[in-house]
Structure formats: structure tokens, C-alpha cells
Amino acid sequence: MVSTTAPPPTSTTVVSTTAPPRTTTTAQWSDVPEGFCAGLAVESARITQALEELDASGPSDAARLLAHLRATTALVGWIDGRAPAGLQEDSGLFGGVYSNVDIVLADLDPEMVTDSQLRNALFGALMDSPVDGQMLDGAAGRVADWVDGSCGVFPMVAFVADLFAAARQADGDELVFEFPG
């Protein structure tokens, strides 16, 4: 007896090991504005592309960090402009202080900036801020946590939130200020 049934075709099934991006229907928070996560991804990608276009052999590390800090101003402002009502106080405080920091950073010459100048500019801008450091740290952390819980991890958002946490007191009365990363 001859079988007329062909053996099943062999195929390779590729199983994705990454979770799909969160949407407003899979987010942990219920107040995520429609299109927020997709828009944040586009804005982050635009900034990342601009930063990657910096010539790695040209500018110094301080110049690249300055460019990174200045580029993320747009991201923080973008988030602030789209934050839900329950987060607007925190995002407004975070965005306002970060915008003021950017004004100080704009005065630095990217071709001549040093780590010390950058650190001094950031520290000075934070010290001149009328906002209490703990309030700023808390607001930045809540915004970053909300983004993380709503859309997944966005390293640039975590970077700017951690930037404000970097001036916390350590070992009692010693102030530290180091760049996150």
C-alpha cells in the first residue's frame, strides 16, 4: 500500500522574546492620553538619532553630554505638554526647572566646554531654582515612574529624572553631584 499523504512541511517558527510595547490598553495607568506612548517613542527616536549623528571622534565627552542634556529639554517639554491632569503639577515643576537649566546650558560653548564647567552650570542652575531639591527629585521621579508604568522604560526620561536626584545629600552633610550613567 502506497501512502498518498505528503509529510508535513518542516518550518522554523521564530518566537519573539520581547514583549510588545505598551499601548493605552495595556498600560498600568488608566490616565494615559491616547497616542502618548507612540508619540513618546517617536520623540525619543528623533532625539536619539540627532545624538547619534554627533561625530564620536570630534566632540569631547563633555560636549556630547551637553548635547544630550540640551536635546532632552524637548522631551521633557513634550511630556509636560501631554501629561494627564493628575500629573500636571509634577510635570510642570519638572519641565519648568529643566527648561531653566537649559537656558544656563545654552550659554556654554560646545567646542570648549569641560566637565567642570558643565557640572558648575548644572549645579548653579539647580541652586538658583526656587524649587526645593526634594520636591524636584520627587516630581522628576513620579514623572519617570508614570512614563515607565504607562509606556515602558525610556532611558532618556530616566536619565533626566536621575540628573535631579544626583544632587542629593550623601553621608550626612556631604553634597555629591555626579552625572548619572
Secondary structure, DSSP 8 states (H G I E B T S, - for coil): -----------------S-----TTT-S-S---TTHHHHHHHHHHHHHHHHHTS-TTSS-HHHHHHHHHHHHHHHHHHHHHH--GGGHHHHHHHHHHHHHHHHHHTTS-TTT--HHHHHHHHHHHHHH-SS-HHHHHHHHHHHHHHHHHHH---HHHHHHHHHHHTT-EETTTEE------
